[in-house]
Amino acid sequence: MNDNKLMNRAADNIRILAASMVEKAKSGHPGGVESTSGRLEQGQVGVRLS
């Protein structure tokens, strides 16, 4: 799996987890995480994967 595909999967997982947390808490809004995970997909966040 290449780095770009891996970053997209990581961003998708973050979105799913954020939505699950908001749903479980019955409070909040996942908008902040949505915008941040988009940055992860674009490579604007320094993440070390190894």
Secondary structure, 3 states (H helix, E strand, C coil): CCHHHHHHHHHHHHHHHHHHHHHHHCCCCCHHHHHHHHHHHHCCCCCCCC
